[in-house]
């Protein structure tokens, strides 16, 4: 900070700030490892889908398409799963 620069200090009191802090602490304690596990499953699925689509890629366009397909692989999975249960909706 330069010598001639003015100092700015803001003092504010927010109603409910203590309630918010308490809620955040409780929320942090209540989170479990299921969110971490789902992220790991998605990551492994992304790597597998990426390898699968890159093996089939021949040109630049196929590489870009393969990367996009690897990112959205859960959508393909759910679509095919529902299609196998209910068939194609016309």
VENUR-V419399 format. One record per pair of residues at least 6 apart in sequence whose C-alpha atoms are under 7 Angstrom apart, sorted by the first residue. I is the first residue (numbers start at 1). J is the second residue. If there is no record, write none. Layout:
BEGIN
[[I,J] [I,J]]
END
This chain:
BEGIN
[[46,70] [46,71] [49,70] [49,73] [50,66] [50,67] [50,70] [53,66] [54,63] [54,66] [57,63]]
END
